[in-house]
């Protein structure tokens, strides 16, 4: 369930980027750059406390951090919907953004 909700947001973000990319190379480069920065500014590799204090608010608001926290919460606690509910808002927002960018692009 976590993967499905998070994937919805990633697909929406990718569609938004692809609507403005002029070639497949530009799309791949921009998407990879976004993915790289989101990965390294999340808790996938390091705990929030290991980041400098000035970067910690960025790390804590990163959707990848929320996904990792949801996975870790499901490992250590009873399975609840709270960790997944944190991801629903941003994922739906990115999916809506992708859909709007696609509709805007197809009307050009």
Biopython code that builds the backbone (N, CA, C, O; Angstrom):
import numpy as np
from Bio.PDB.StructureBuilder import StructureBuilder

atoms = [
    (1, "UNK", "N", (0.820, -1.189, 0.000)),
    (1, "UNK", "CA", (0.000, 0.000, 0.000)),
    (1, "UNK", "C", (0.869, 1.260, 0.000)),
    (1, "UNK", "O", (0.573, 2.233, -0.694)),
    (2, "UNK", "N", (1.952, 1.223, 0.796)),
    (2, "UNK", "CA", (2.853, 2.377, 0.852)),
    (2, "UNK", "C", (3.475, 2.613, -0.509)),
    (2, "UNK", "O", (3.561, 3.750, -0.973)),
    (3, "UNK", "N", (3.905, 1.542, -1.143)),
    (3, "UNK", "CA", (4.539, 1.670, -2.460)),
    (3, "UNK", "C", (3.548, 2.227, -3.477)),
    (3, "UNK", "O", (3.921, 3.054, -4.309)),
    (4, "UNK", "N", (2.304, 1.793, -3.424)),
    (4, "UNK", "CA", (1.303, 2.277, -4.379)),
    (4, "UNK", "C", (1.037, 3.767, -4.197)),
    (4, "UNK", "O", (0.954, 4.507, -5.177)),
    (5, "UNK", "N", (0.905, 4.204, -2.964)),
    (5, "UNK", "CA", (0.636, 5.618, -2.709)),
    (5, "UNK", "C", (1.834, 6.469, -3.103)),
    (5, "UNK", "O", (1.679, 7.514, -3.736)),
    (6, "UNK", "N", (3.036, 6.019, -2.728)),
    (6, "UNK", "CA", (4.241, 6.776, -3.067)),
    (6, "UNK", "C", (4.473, 6.781, -4.575)),
    (6, "UNK", "O", (4.885, 7.799, -5.132)),
    (7, "UNK", "N", (4.217, 5.668, -5.236)),
    (7, "UNK", "CA", (4.388, 5.591, -6.688)),
    (7, "UNK", "C", (3.447, 6.533, -7.417)),
    (7, "UNK", "O", (3.807, 7.097, -8.451)),
    (8, "UNK", "N", (2.256, 6.704, -6.891)),
    (8, "UNK", "CA", (1.308, 7.644, -7.487)),
    (8, "UNK", "C", (1.900, 9.049, -7.533)),
    (8, "UNK", "O", (1.778, 9.746, -8.540)),
    (9, "UNK", "N", (2.530, 9.456, -6.457)),
    (9, "UNK", "CA", (3.166, 10.769, -6.422)),
    (9, "UNK", "C", (4.345, 10.872, -7.367)),
    (9, "UNK", "O", (4.516, 11.894, -8.032)),
    (10, "UNK", "N", (5.159, 9.834, -7.440)),
    (10, "UNK", "CA", (6.329, 9.842, -8.327)),
    (10, "UNK", "C", (5.893, 9.872, -9.786)),
    (10, "UNK", "O", (6.488, 10.584, -10.596)),
    (11, "UNK", "N", (4.871, 9.115, -10.125)),
    (11, "UNK", "CA", (4.370, 9.120, -11.504)),
    (11, "UNK", "C", (3.811, 10.491, -11.860)),
    (11, "UNK", "O", (4.043, 10.989, -12.962)),
    (12, "UNK", "N", (3.083, 11.100, -10.944)),
    (12, "UNK", "CA", (2.555, 12.443, -11.199)),
    (12, "UNK", "C", (3.655, 13.459, -11.414)),
    (12, "UNK", "O", (3.561, 14.304, -12.305)),
    (13, "UNK", "N", (4.703, 13.383, -10.600)),
    (13, "UNK", "CA", (5.843, 14.286, -10.763)),
    (13, "UNK", "C", (6.545, 14.039, -12.093)),
    (13, "UNK", "O", (6.958, 14.987, -12.760)),
    (14, "UNK", "N", (6.683, 12.780, -12.482)),
    (14, "UNK", "CA", (7.316, 12.457, -13.768)),
    (14, "UNK", "C", (6.497, 12.966, -14.950)),
    (14, "UNK", "O", (7.057, 13.455, -15.931)),
    (15, "UNK", "N", (5.184, 12.854, -14.859)),
    (15, "UNK", "CA", (4.327, 13.364, -15.935)),
    (15, "UNK", "C", (4.447, 14.875, -16.033)),
    (15, "UNK", "O", (4.486, 15.428, -17.133)),
    (16, "UNK", "N", (4.507, 15.552, -14.878)),
    (16, "UNK", "CA", (4.659, 17.010, -14.893)),
    (16, "UNK", "C", (5.975, 17.418, -15.541)),
    (16, "UNK", "O", (6.015, 18.373, -16.316)),
    (17, "UNK", "N", (7.047, 16.706, -15.233)),
    (17, "UNK", "CA", (8.353, 17.008, -15.838)),
    (17, "UNK", "C", (8.327, 16.710, -17.326)),
    (17, "UNK", "O", (8.861, 17.483, -18.121)),
    (18, "UNK", "N", (7.714, 15.596, -17.712)),
    (18, "UNK", "CA", (7.708, 15.222, -19.133)),
    (18, "UNK", "C", (6.874, 16.180, -19.978)),
    (18, "UNK", "O", (7.126, 16.328, -21.174)),
    (19, "UNK", "N", (5.892, 16.825, -19.374)),
    (19, "UNK", "CA", (5.072, 17.771, -20.137)),
    (19, "UNK", "C", (5.877, 18.978, -20.583)),
    (19, "UNK", "O", (5.563, 19.592, -21.602)),
    (20, "UNK", "N", (6.906, 19.322, -19.833)),
    (20, "UNK", "CA", (7.707, 20.498, -20.162)),
    (20, "UNK", "C", (9.041, 20.162, -20.811)),
    (20, "UNK", "O", (9.737, 21.064, -21.279)),
    (21, "UNK", "N", (9.413, 18.894, -20.852)),
    (21, "UNK", "CA", (10.688, 18.496, -21.451)),
    (21, "UNK", "C", (10.564, 18.478, -22.968)),
    (21, "UNK", "O", (9.574, 17.998, -23.520)),
    (22, "UNK", "N", (11.585, 19.007, -23.628)),
    (22, "UNK", "CA", (11.545, 19.071, -25.093)),
    (22, "UNK", "C", (11.962, 17.756, -25.740)),
    (22, "UNK", "O", (11.491, 17.430, -26.829)),
    (23, "UNK", "N", (12.836, 16.999, -25.089)),
    (23, "UNK", "CA", (13.278, 15.705, -25.622)),
    (23, "UNK", "C", (13.308, 14.684, -24.491)),
    (23, "UNK", "O", (13.196, 15.034, -23.316)),
    (24, "UNK", "N", (13.458, 13.428, -24.862)),
    (24, "UNK", "CA", (13.542, 12.367, -23.865)),
    (24, "UNK", "C", (14.804, 12.502, -23.025)),
    (24, "UNK", "O", (14.816, 12.122, -21.854)),
    (25, "UNK", "N", (15.868, 13.041, -23.619)),
    (25, "UNK", "CA", (17.117, 13.225, -22.883)),
    (25, "UNK", "C", (16.951, 14.267, -21.775)),
    (25, "UNK", "O", (17.445, 14.086, -20.662)),
    (26, "UNK", "N", (16.253, 15.355, -22.094)),
    (26, "UNK", "CA", (16.000, 16.395, -21.089)),
    (26, "UNK", "C", (15.133, 15.827, -19.971)),
    (26, "UNK", "O", (15.391, 16.075, -18.793)),
    (27, "UNK", "N", (14.113, 15.069, -20.336)),
    (27, "UNK", "CA", (13.237, 14.459, -19.341)),
    (27, "UNK", "C", (14.024, 13.541, -18.416)),
    (27, "UNK", "O", (13.888, 13.624, -17.195)),
    (28, "UNK", "N", (14.849, 12.666, -18.991)),
    (28, "UNK", "CA", (15.618, 11.719, -18.182)),
    (28, "UNK", "C", (16.592, 12.440, -17.254)),
    (28, "UNK", "O", (16.769, 12.044, -16.102)),
    (29, "UNK", "N", (17.216, 13.488, -17.753)),
    (29, "UNK", "CA", (18.176, 14.235, -16.939)),
    (29, "UNK", "C", (17.489, 14.948, -15.780)),
    (29, "UNK", "O", (17.953, 14.879, -14.642)),
    (30, "UNK", "N", (16.401, 15.621, -16.065)),
    (30, "UNK", "CA", (15.691, 16.360, -15.013)),
    (30, "UNK", "C", (15.095, 15.401, -13.994)),
    (30, "UNK", "O", (15.190, 15.637, -12.790)),
    (31, "UNK", "N", (14.482, 14.323, -14.465)),
    (31, "UNK", "CA", (13.898, 13.342, -13.549)),
    (31, "UNK", "C", (14.965, 12.709, -12.666)),
    (31, "UNK", "O", (14.750, 12.524, -11.468)),
    (32, "UNK", "N", (16.112, 12.376, -13.250)),
    (32, "UNK", "CA", (17.196, 11.785, -12.467)),
    (32, "UNK", "C", (17.750, 12.762, -11.443)),
    (32, "UNK", "O", (18.068, 12.371, -10.319)),
    (33, "UNK", "N", (17.867, 14.030, -11.822)),
    (33, "UNK", "CA", (18.364, 15.036, -10.876)),
    (33, "UNK", "C", (17.402, 15.197, -9.706)),
    (33, "UNK", "O", (17.829, 15.271, -8.553)),
    (34, "UNK", "N", (16.110, 15.251, -9.996)),
    (34, "UNK", "CA", (15.115, 15.371, -8.926)),
    (34, "UNK", "C", (15.177, 14.154, -8.011)),
    (34, "UNK", "O", (15.158, 14.291, -6.788)),
    (35, "UNK", "N", (15.250, 12.969, -8.601)),
    (35, "UNK", "CA", (15.308, 11.737, -7.821)),
    (35, "UNK", "C", (16.571, 11.684, -6.966)),
    (35, "UNK", "O", (16.518, 11.265, -5.809)),
    (36, "UNK", "N", (17.692, 12.100, -7.520)),
    (36, "UNK", "CA", (18.949, 12.086, -6.779)),
    (36, "UNK", "C", (18.884, 13.011, -5.571)),
    (36, "UNK", "O", (19.240, 12.617, -4.460)),
    (37, "UNK", "N", (18.428, 14.245, -5.793)),
    (37, "UNK", "CA", (18.350, 15.193, -4.684)),
    (37, "UNK", "C", (17.332, 14.758, -3.635)),
    (37, "UNK", "O", (17.585, 14.888, -2.437)),
    (38, "UNK", "N", (16.192, 14.247, -4.066)),
    (38, "UNK", "CA", (15.202, 13.774, -3.100)),
    (38, "UNK", "C", (15.725, 12.583, -2.303)),
    (38, "UNK", "O", (15.435, 12.457, -1.114)),
    (39, "UNK", "N", (16.497, 11.705, -2.954)),
    (39, "UNK", "CA", (17.043, 10.534, -2.259)),
    (39, "UNK", "C", (18.067, 10.924, -1.205)),
    (39, "UNK", "O", (18.006, 10.448, -0.071)),
    (40, "UNK", "N", (19.000, 11.781, -1.571)),
    (40, "UNK", "CA", (20.055, 12.136, -0.630)),
    (40, "UNK", "C", (19.596, 13.123, 0.439)),
    (40, "UNK", "O", (20.235, 13.234, 1.486)),
    (41, "UNK", "N", (18.519, 13.830, 0.198)),
    (41, "UNK", "CA", (17.966, 14.721, 1.221)),
    (41, "UNK", "C", (16.771, 14.065, 1.910)),
    (41, "UNK", "O", (15.783, 14.725, 2.227)),
    (42, "UNK", "N", (16.878, 12.762, 2.134)),
    (42, "UNK", "CA", (15.846, 12.022, 2.849)),
    (42, "UNK", "C", (16.528, 11.092, 3.844)),
    (42, "UNK", "O", (17.753, 11.087, 3.969)),
    (43, "UNK", "N", (15.730, 10.316, 4.543)),
    (43, "UNK", "CA", (16.286, 9.397, 5.536)),
    (43, "UNK", "C", (16.489, 7.997, 4.979)),
    (43, "UNK", "O", (16.507, 7.024, 5.734)),
    (44, "UNK", "N", (16.643, 7.886, 3.669)),
    (44, "UNK", "CA", (16.909, 6.575, 3.077)),
    (44, "UNK", "C", (18.264, 6.052, 3.544)),
    (44, "UNK", "O", (18.393, 4.880, 3.898)),
    (45, "UNK", "N", (19.265, 6.914, 3.544)),
    (45, "UNK", "CA", (20.624, 6.502, 3.873)),
    (45, "UNK", "C", (21.055, 6.915, 5.278)),
    (45, "UNK", "O", (21.816, 6.191, 5.921)),
    (46, "UNK", "N", (20.586, 8.059, 5.767)),
    (46, "UNK", "CA", (21.035, 8.610, 7.045)),
    (46, "UNK", "C", (19.841, 9.027, 7.886)),
    (46, "UNK", "O", (18.768, 9.319, 7.357)),
    (47, "UNK", "N", (20.033, 9.052, 9.193)),
    (47, "UNK", "CA", (19.008, 9.540, 10.102)),
    (47, "UNK", "C", (18.944, 11.069, 10.044)),
    (47, "UNK", "O", (19.927, 11.723, 9.695)),
    (48, "UNK", "N", (17.802, 11.624, 10.383)),
    (48, "UNK", "CA", (17.621, 13.078, 10.338)),
    (48, "UNK", "C", (18.636, 13.784, 11.232)),
    (48, "UNK", "O", (19.111, 14.867, 10.891)),
    (49, "UNK", "N", (18.969, 13.192, 12.355)),
    (49, "UNK", "CA", (19.884, 13.837, 13.298)),
    (49, "UNK", "C", (21.300, 13.980, 12.750)),
    (49, "UNK", "O", (22.073, 14.784, 13.271)),
    (50, "UNK", "N", (21.660, 13.229, 11.720)),
    (50, "UNK", "CA", (22.998, 13.320, 11.135)),
    (50, "UNK", "C", (23.139, 14.460, 10.137)),
    (50, "UNK", "O", (24.255, 14.807, 9.752)),
    (51, "UNK", "N", (22.032, 15.042, 9.716)),
    (51, "UNK", "CA", (22.080, 16.169, 8.785)),
    (51, "UNK", "C", (22.368, 17.455, 9.559)),
    (51, "UNK", "O", (22.044, 17.545, 10.743)),
    (52, "UNK", "N", (22.971, 18.450, 8.908)),
    (52, "UNK", "CA", (23.157, 19.751, 9.572)),
    (52, "UNK", "C", (21.797, 20.349, 9.949)),
    (52, "UNK", "O", (20.786, 20.083, 9.299)),
    (53, "UNK", "N", (21.794, 21.145, 10.991)),
    (53, "UNK", "CA", (20.541, 21.711, 11.505)),
    (53, "UNK", "C", (19.809, 22.538, 10.460)),
    (53, "UNK", "O", (18.578, 22.576, 10.455)),
    (54, "UNK", "N", (20.535, 23.191, 9.589)),
    (54, "UNK", "CA", (19.901, 24.039, 8.573)),
    (54, "UNK", "C", (19.183, 23.210, 7.499)),
    (54, "UNK", "O", (18.264, 23.703, 6.844)),
    (55, "UNK", "N", (19.602, 21.954, 7.319)),
    (55, "UNK", "CA", (19.025, 21.086, 6.285)),
    (55, "UNK", "C", (17.908, 20.204, 6.848)),
    (55, "UNK", "O", (17.091, 19.691, 6.084)),
    (56, "UNK", "N", (17.861, 20.022, 8.156)),
    (56, "UNK", "CA", (16.887, 19.113, 8.759)),
    (56, "UNK", "C", (15.432, 19.434, 8.425)),
    (56, "UNK", "O", (14.668, 18.496, 8.198)),
    (57, "UNK", "N", (14.992, 20.706, 8.378)),
    (57, "UNK", "CA", (13.596, 20.965, 7.974)),
    (57, "UNK", "C", (13.298, 20.500, 6.551)),
    (57, "UNK", "O", (12.189, 20.045, 6.271)),
    (58, "UNK", "N", (14.266, 20.608, 5.656)),
    (58, "UNK", "CA", (14.080, 20.137, 4.277)),
    (58, "UNK", "C", (13.942, 18.625, 4.266)),
    (58, "UNK", "O", (13.084, 18.076, 3.574)),
    (59, "UNK", "N", (14.793, 17.952, 5.036)),
    (59, "UNK", "CA", (14.759, 16.489, 5.100)),
    (59, "UNK", "C", (13.432, 16.013, 5.679)),
    (59, "UNK", "O", (12.861, 15.035, 5.196)),
    (60, "UNK", "N", (12.942, 16.689, 6.700)),
    (60, "UNK", "CA", (11.702, 16.269, 7.351)),
    (60, "UNK", "C", (10.464, 16.501, 6.492)),
    (60, "UNK", "O", (9.444, 15.845, 6.708)),
    (61, "UNK", "N", (10.523, 17.412, 5.526)),
    (61, "UNK", "CA", (9.369, 17.653, 4.655)),
    (61, "UNK", "C", (9.477, 16.930, 3.320)),
    (61, "UNK", "O", (8.622, 17.109, 2.453)),
    (62, "UNK", "N", (10.496, 16.131, 3.143)),
    (62, "UNK", "CA", (10.704, 15.386, 1.904)),
    (62, "UNK", "C", (9.754, 14.183, 1.863)),
    (62, "UNK", "O", (9.715, 13.415, 2.824)),
    (63, "UNK", "N", (8.994, 13.995, 0.790)),
    (63, "UNK", "CA", (8.087, 12.837, 0.706)),
    (63, "UNK", "C", (8.804, 11.488, 0.799)),
    (63, "UNK", "O", (8.215, 10.516, 1.272)),
    (64, "UNK", "N", (10.060, 11.411, 0.357)),
    (64, "UNK", "CA", (10.795, 10.150, 0.495)),
    (64, "UNK", "C", (11.072, 9.835, 1.960)),
    (64, "UNK", "O", (11.098, 8.668, 2.350)),
    (65, "UNK", "N", (11.279, 10.862, 2.769)),
    (65, "UNK", "CA", (11.452, 10.652, 4.207)),
    (65, "UNK", "C", (10.176, 10.076, 4.800)),
    (65, "UNK", "O", (10.231, 9.156, 5.616)),
    (66, "UNK", "N", (9.031, 10.610, 4.398)),
    (66, "UNK", "CA", (7.759, 10.097, 4.909)),
    (66, "UNK", "C", (7.554, 8.639, 4.513)),
    (66, "UNK", "O", (7.060, 7.842, 5.311)),
    (67, "UNK", "N", (7.930, 8.286, 3.285)),
    (67, "UNK", "CA", (7.791, 6.894, 2.845)),
    (67, "UNK", "C", (8.692, 5.982, 3.670)),
    (67, "UNK", "O", (8.267, 4.904, 4.087)),
    (68, "UNK", "N", (9.921, 6.401, 3.907)),
    (68, "UNK", "CA", (10.835, 5.579, 4.698)),
    (68, "UNK", "C", (10.355, 5.460, 6.141)),
    (68, "UNK", "O", (10.464, 4.390, 6.741)),
    (69, "UNK", "N", (9.830, 6.538, 6.701)),
    (69, "UNK", "CA", (9.294, 6.475, 8.059)),
    (69, "UNK", "C", (8.097, 5.533, 8.127)),
    (69, "UNK", "O", (7.915, 4.825, 9.117)),
    (70, "UNK", "N", (7.284, 5.523, 7.078)),
    (70, "UNK", "CA", (6.133, 4.613, 7.044)),
    (70, "UNK", "C", (6.596, 3.162, 6.995)),
    (70, "UNK", "O", (6.049, 2.313, 7.698)),
    (71, "UNK", "N", (7.608, 2.871, 6.163)),
    (71, "UNK", "CA", (8.147, 1.507, 6.104)),
    (71, "UNK", "C", (8.741, 1.098, 7.449)),
    (71, "UNK", "O", (8.516, -0.022, 7.908)),
    (72, "UNK", "N", (9.484, 1.979, 8.074)),
    (72, "UNK", "CA", (10.099, 1.656, 9.368)),
    (72, "UNK", "C", (9.048, 1.505, 10.460)),
    (72, "UNK", "O", (9.197, 0.657, 11.340)),
    (73, "UNK", "N", (7.989, 2.307, 10.421)),
    (73, "UNK", "CA", (6.925, 2.196, 11.421)),
    (73, "UNK", "C", (6.182, 0.870, 11.280)),
    (73, "UNK", "O", (5.783, 0.272, 12.279)),
    (74, "UNK", "N", (5.998, 0.416, 10.057)),
    (74, "UNK", "CA", (5.320, -0.865, 9.856)),
    (74, "UNK", "C", (6.181, -2.027, 10.329)),
    (74, "UNK", "O", (5.655, -3.068, 10.722)),
    (75, "UNK", "N", (7.496, -1.859, 10.293)),
    (75, "UNK", "CA", (8.390, -2.902, 10.789)),
    (75, "UNK", "C", (8.362, -2.988, 12.304)),
    (75, "UNK", "O", (8.332, -4.082, 12.866)),
    (76, "UNK", "N", (8.372, -1.840, 12.967)),
    (76, "UNK", "CA", (8.541, -1.825, 14.413)),
    (76, "UNK", "C", (7.222, -1.792, 15.190)),
    (76, "UNK", "O", (7.214, -2.096, 16.383)),
    (77, "UNK", "N", (6.136, -1.437, 14.561)),
    (77, "UNK", "CA", (4.860, -1.320, 15.259)),
    (77, "UNK", "C", (3.828, -2.219, 14.597)),
    (77, "UNK", "O", (4.076, -2.841, 13.564)),
    (78, "UNK", "N", (2.668, -2.262, 15.227)),
    (78, "UNK", "CA", (1.558, -2.975, 14.601)),
    (78, "UNK", "C", (1.162, -2.230, 13.328)),
    (78, "UNK", "O", (1.299, -1.009, 13.241)),
    (79, "UNK", "N", (0.684, -2.957, 12.373)),
    (79, "UNK", "CA", (0.339, -2.365, 11.080)),
    (79, "UNK", "C", (-0.863, -1.431, 11.225)),
    (79, "UNK", "O", (-1.970, -1.871, 11.535)),
    (80, "UNK", "N", (-0.627, -0.132, 10.997)),
    (80, "UNK", "CA", (-1.694, 0.861, 11.064)),
    (80, "UNK", "C", (-1.706, 1.666, 9.775)),
    (80, "UNK", "O", (-0.778, 1.581, 8.970)),
    (81, "UNK", "N", (-2.747, 2.437, 9.589)),
    (81, "UNK", "CA", (-2.853, 3.271, 8.393)),
    (81, "UNK", "C", (-2.239, 4.652, 8.579)),
    (81, "UNK", "O", (-2.147, 5.409, 7.612)),
    (82, "UNK", "N", (-1.815, 5.004, 9.793)),
    (82, "UNK", "CA", (-1.267, 6.343, 10.008)),
    (82, "UNK", "C", (-0.023, 6.618, 9.166)),
    (82, "UNK", "O", (0.045, 7.681, 8.547)),
    (83, "UNK", "N", (0.969, 5.718, 9.105)),
    (83, "UNK", "CA", (2.136, 6.018, 8.267)),
    (83, "UNK", "C", (1.786, 6.208, 6.795)),
    (83, "UNK", "O", (2.424, 6.996, 6.097)),
    (84, "UNK", "N", (0.785, 5.495, 6.331)),
    (84, "UNK", "CA", (0.378, 5.626, 4.932)),
    (84, "UNK", "C", (-0.385, 6.927, 4.721)),
    (84, "UNK", "O", (-0.269, 7.550, 3.665)),
    (85, "UNK", "N", (-1.165, 7.343, 5.716)),
    (85, "UNK", "CA", (-1.979, 8.549, 5.552)),
    (85, "UNK", "C", (-1.125, 9.802, 5.372)),
    (85, "UNK", "O", (-1.582, 10.772, 4.767)),
    (86, "UNK", "N", (0.092, 9.799, 5.880)),
    (86, "UNK", "CA", (0.989, 10.939, 5.698)),
    (86, "UNK", "C", (1.355, 11.091, 4.226)),
    (86, "UNK", "O", (1.551, 12.210, 3.752)),
    (87, "UNK", "N", (1.448, 9.991, 3.506)),
    (87, "UNK", "CA", (1.849, 10.019, 2.097)),
    (87, "UNK", "C", (0.712, 10.361, 1.148)),
    (87, "UNK", "O", (0.962, 10.782, 0.018)),
    (88, "UNK", "N", (-0.513, 10.193, 1.575)),
    (88, "UNK", "CA", (-1.648, 10.350, 0.667)),
    (88, "UNK", "C", (-1.749, 11.766, 0.114)),
    (88, "UNK", "O", (-1.922, 11.935, -1.093)),
    (89, "UNK", "N", (-1.647, 12.778, 0.953)),
    (89, "UNK", "CA", (-1.781, 14.170, 0.505)),
    (89, "UNK", "C", (-0.765, 14.566, -0.547)),
    (89, "UNK", "O", (-1.150, 14.989, -1.637)),
    (90, "UNK", "N", (0.539, 14.440, -0.251)),
    (90, "UNK", "CA", (1.534, 14.812, -1.268)),
    (90, "UNK", "C", (1.443, 13.963, -2.533)),
    (90, "UNK", "O", (1.630, 14.476, -3.636)),
    (91, "UNK", "N", (1.159, 12.680, -2.386)),
    (91, "UNK", "CA", (1.066, 11.825, -3.571)),
    (91, "UNK", "C", (-0.093, 12.242, -4.463)),
    (91, "UNK", "O", (0.051, 12.299, -5.684)),
    (92, "UNK", "N", (-1.232, 12.530, -3.865)),
    (92, "UNK", "CA", (-2.371, 12.997, -4.657)),
    (92, "UNK", "C", (-2.096, 14.363, -5.270)),
    (92, "UNK", "O", (-2.532, 14.640, -6.387)),
    (93, "UNK", "N", (-1.376, 15.218, -4.551)),
    (93, "UNK", "CA", (-1.029, 16.538, -5.091)),
    (93, "UNK", "C", (-0.126, 16.402, -6.312)),
    (93, "UNK", "O", (-0.339, 17.082, -7.316)),
    (94, "UNK", "N", (0.880, 15.531, -6.239)),
    (94, "UNK", "CA", (1.764, 15.322, -7.385)),
    (94, "UNK", "C", (1.022, 14.664, -8.546)),
    (94, "UNK", "O", (1.275, 14.990, -9.706)),
    (95, "UNK", "N", (0.109, 13.741, -8.244)),
    (95, "UNK", "CA", (-0.675, 13.116, -9.306)),
    (95, "UNK", "C", (-1.566, 14.146, -9.990)),
    (95, "UNK", "O", (-1.695, 14.141, -11.214)),
    (96, "UNK", "N", (-2.175, 15.021, -9.213)),
    (96, "UNK", "CA", (-3.002, 16.088, -9.782)),
    (96, "UNK", "C", (-2.156, 17.047, -10.605)),
    (96, "UNK", "O", (-2.569, 17.463, -11.687)),
    (97, "UNK", "N", (-0.981, 17.400, -10.109)),
    (97, "UNK", "CA", (-0.073, 18.261, -10.858)),
    (97, "UNK", "C", (0.299, 17.624, -12.191)),
    (97, "UNK", "O", (0.300, 18.295, -13.223)),
    (98, "UNK", "N", (0.612, 16.337, -12.174)),
    (98, "UNK", "CA", (0.944, 15.639, -13.413)),
    (98, "UNK", "C", (-0.216, 15.621, -14.386)),
    (98, "UNK", "O", (-0.032, 15.835, -15.584)),
    (99, "UNK", "N", (-1.417, 15.366, -13.874)),
    (99, "UNK", "CA", (-2.590, 15.348, -14.746)),
    (99, "UNK", "C", (-2.865, 16.721, -15.340)),
    (99, "UNK", "O", (-3.191, 16.828, -16.522)),
    (100, "UNK", "N", (-2.737, 17.772, -14.536)),
    (100, "UNK", "CA", (-2.957, 19.127, -15.045)),
    (100, "UNK", "C", (-1.913, 19.520, -16.077)),
    (100, "UNK", "O", (-2.244, 20.144, -17.086)),
    (101, "UNK", "N", (-0.661, 19.164, -15.839)),
    (101, "UNK", "CA", (0.395, 19.466, -16.820)),
    (101, "UNK", "C", (0.164, 18.707, -18.120)),
    (101, "UNK", "O", (0.383, 19.242, -19.207)),
    (102, "UNK", "N", (-0.280, 17.453, -18.003)),
    (102, "UNK", "CA", (-0.565, 16.673, -19.206)),
    (102, "UNK", "C", (-1.713, 17.301, -19.989)),
    (102, "UNK", "O", (-1.629, 17.440, -21.209)),
    (103, "UNK", "N", (-2.780, 17.678, -19.297)),
    (103, "UNK", "CA", (-3.914, 18.309, -19.980)),
    (103, "UNK", "C", (-3.512, 19.632, -20.617)),
    (103, "UNK", "O", (-3.942, 19.940, -21.729)),
    (104, "UNK", "N", (-2.700, 20.410, -19.931)),
    (104, "UNK", "CA", (-2.220, 21.676, -20.482)),
    (104, "UNK", "C", (-1.368, 21.430, -21.717)),
    (104, "UNK", "O", (-1.487, 22.152, -22.707)),
    (105, "UNK", "N", (-0.515, 20.425, -21.669)),
    (105, "UNK", "CA", (0.381, 20.132, -22.787)),
    (105, "UNK", "C", (-0.392, 19.631, -24.010)),
    (105, "UNK", "O", (-0.070, 20.000, -25.139)),
    (106, "UNK", "N", (-1.398, 18.803, -23.792)),
    (106, "UNK", "CA", (-2.144, 18.255, -24.929)),
    (106, "UNK", "C", (-3.028, 19.301, -25.596)),
    (106, "UNK", "O", (-3.430, 19.113, -26.744)),
    (107, "UNK", "N", (-3.336, 20.380, -24.920)),
    (107, "UNK", "CA", (-4.152, 21.440, -25.519)),
    (107, "UNK", "C", (-3.330, 22.445, -26.300)),
    (107, "UNK", "O", (-3.895, 23.306, -26.975)),
    (108, "UNK", "N", (-2.015, 22.358, -26.226)),
    (108, "UNK", "CA", (-1.168, 23.296, -26.980)),
    (108, "UNK", "C", (-1.187, 23.023, -28.456)),
    (108, "UNK", "O", (-0.526, 23.725, -29.222)),
]
sb = StructureBuilder()
sb.init_structure("model")
sb.init_model(0)
sb.init_chain("A")
sb.init_seg("    ")
for serial, (resi, resn, name, xyz) in enumerate(atoms, 1):
    if name == "N":
        sb.init_residue(resn, " ", resi, " ")
    sb.init_atom(name, np.array(xyz, "f"), 0.0, 1.0, " ", f" {name:<3s}", serial, name[0])
structure = sb.get_structure()
